[in-house]
Amino acid sequence: MNTFPTISSIENNDLRQQLQQIIGLKTKPLGALGRLESLGLQLGLIQGTTTPHIDQPQIRVFAADHGLAQHGTSAFPSAVTAQMVLNFLHGGAAINVLARQHNIELKVVDAGVATDFDSSYFKGNPQLLDYKVRHGSRDALNEPAMTDEECTLALNNGMKVAQELTGNLLIVGEMGIGNTSAASLLLARLGDLPIAECIGRGTGLDDAGLQHKEQVLTQVLERHSAATTPFAALAALGGLEIATMVGALIQAASDKLILLIDGFIASIALLVAEHLAPGVKQYAIFAHHSVEPGHTHLLQLLDAEPLLDMQMRLGEGSGAALAYPLLQSACAIINEMASFNDAGVSEKSSSENNN
């Protein structure tokens, strides 16, 4: 099992007071910008500065297949994972559109897609990063999804992905048919929750499909009842893309990057990362509230309040890319908005009789 870097605390009372004073003296009523003010404060604390800024934001979409998907836990076949990777590389997915709109660099990480891209048209594509551990995770209904060695390699690969990043903000997205099942299993185990409260329709299961998914995942949890530690749970129940995301989040937090967290799958990766390297979640800003039922539980476990609720459940990092401009605005308010003194505007009178 890995030895992870220590995550530095972002808490700094002096800096917090400075930031609060700077924000409080802007030309507005105290607290009038609501959560934009607390967001700016968090960004300043993460970066250790009174002038937070975002430089060269990055999206990494982690892709892998899941052996468990052969049991019909998804409405789509596993072949869609590779097809969507090619769609990402063509620039045709939702996350591509949002990345272009906001000028965020996007690359795809092959953590374990059950397709050999070396023989494809996209061999050598600089947007495709080859960190494939194996061709899809194992069937968790019959054996651990990953051996300890495979899980460790995936975690290390994720750390390497983060070490190679430019800029100071990371969005982790994912693509993997069956990964809502893996995320639900991890949530049930690490959150000590009934599996029925952790699952959703994923790619669009009907009522019968949802019931079948619950039955299969219940059997998986029983099969791996001894996998109770975070690492053991990740190896037995998780997926290659999730494990690689966990490693990337841990390394990025140790490098003091802003982690803009997407929906259900990204949040489960963050939960595992927090268990393995306490302190990671200090660097996390939660972009949106997914309609996947398990995400509500995850947000509670992480004591997180997301920025948006757009009724989304796509993944790919799409909700995080959508929320990204709010972070830009929070930085701009701190750095560019005038103070009362700068603008020659009178502050609120302290007299109780003054309206």
Secondary structure, DSSP 4 states (H G I P E B T S, - for coil): -PPPPPPPP---HHHHHHHHHHHHTBSS-TTTTTHHHHHHHHHHHHHTSSS----S-EEEEEEE--GGGGGS-SSS-THHHHHHHHHHHHT-SHHHHHHHHTT-EEEEEEEE-SS-GGGSTTTT-TTEEE---SSS---TTTS-SS-HHHHHHHHHHHHHHHHT--SSEEEEEEE-TTHHHHHHHHHHHHTT--GGGT---TTT--HHHHHHHHHHHHHHHHHTTT--SHHHHHHHH--HHHHHHHHHHHHHHHTT-EEEE-SHHHHHHHHHHHHHSTTGGGGEEE-B--SSHHHHHHHHHTT---SB-------TTHHHHHHHHHHHHHHHHHHHSPBHHHHTPPPPP--TT--
